Amino acid sequence: MKKTLLIIPTYNEIDNIRKIIPAVFKAIPGLNILVVDDNSPDGTGNYVKSLSETDERVKIIERQGKLGLGTAYVQGFKYAIANNYEIILQMDADFSHDPNELKNFLREIEMHDLVIGSRYIQGVNVINWPMRRLLLSYFANKYTKFITGLPVCDATGGFKCFRAEVLKSINLDSIKSNGYSFQIEVNFKVWKKGFSIKEIPIIFYDRNEGHSKMSKKIVREAVFMVWKLRLRSILGKLD
């Protein structure tokens, strides 16, 4: 297997992180896991740091506060590039993404540059979400596709796999968005650079432990981000 890193951002995920790390290693023993923790008050960072001292496959970046999903992934991407990883995966800590699907991403990344786990490429594959949240997500993706032209059914999903050269080609310092809009922005830039994108079907499960980080601010950011991306692309100013 190529040198592979899985990035998991965390904030107050102690109950989930204790379970997700063993589940990931059971599915793919040979990869490394990087947890990017935003100074979780519940001790998530301390737990992962302790684990990293006995298992060299576990890495951690401890940040000074709650700085957001987008910046967490950017730091993770930079770490992966600096440490010569060839394949970079990303997923949530809360079991909304099934670790058993990781093997499918690693298979498809052999033939593509970015693989996206899609909730909407084969109908709607979301379990236990409130209808309001489901409709928001579903129509946000329709809206994104209509405004930007991005040929992806699930542009806002966070279960993904990159070849390292894709991330090296993007100006990571230019990415300022978080949440939904972070995923959209990265996917759009990858597409505009001509890399191949493959969506594979996944089933998305609502979290069992902890609390969702969704907010109205995240939704507003995504609404305006798609127009910014379209305008910058038209003007030739896309970083």
Phi, psi and omega in degrees: 000139177296158180297115193233136179236133173254122180261128178233110175280143182222148167208112183056059180236032187301317181293324180283319186294329177298332183262324188288324181297310176299324180294321178294314181293330175294323180284315183222087185298334190272356181270170174253151178242129173248117174264126175253105187253133182266054176055051184300124177298338183276002176091013179304311181298317180297320179297313182293321178299317178297319179295323182294338181283344180244348180227109185292349177283344183260126179238160178214140167246119179259121182257167190277347181188187181280092188260352173106156184296315183299312180293330176297314179294321178299316177297320177296318178298317179297320177299315181299316179295315181296333183255017169063035172284143182266327181234133181235121176256157172220144178201165177278160181274349196262014180070013169291337174251127185279118179303335179292346177279347185302323180298329179290322176297315182294329176290314184287331182291345175294337185244355183221170182264328177222129177244128182246128173282116190253129176278345192235007182282337175233075185075216179238111183248070180232130183249127170072017172278144170299147183304321181299316180293320180297314180295322178300312181295314183298312183282337172297321178288322175298316179299314180300314181297319181293316185284317187265337186082000181301118186279059184225135180281332182230082183278348186256357182289153184250010179259103192213165179216130182240148160283146184300324182297335177294311181292327177295333184279346183262139173284091185297331180290343180276350182274117183243354187276165179227173173059220178310311188293332176298313180297318179298313183299314180295313180300318181297316181293322176298315180297315183294336177276000174087012178284154180276135181240133179236126172263135174238145183288136173228163169255126181261127181250134175296147183300147175265328182240150175079193186231145178296146178265005180297142178210166177296327179298318179297319179295314180300319180301318180293321180302316182277332183299319183298324178289321177299316181296317180298314182296315180297323179294317179297320182278355181072027183247022180282122182291000000 
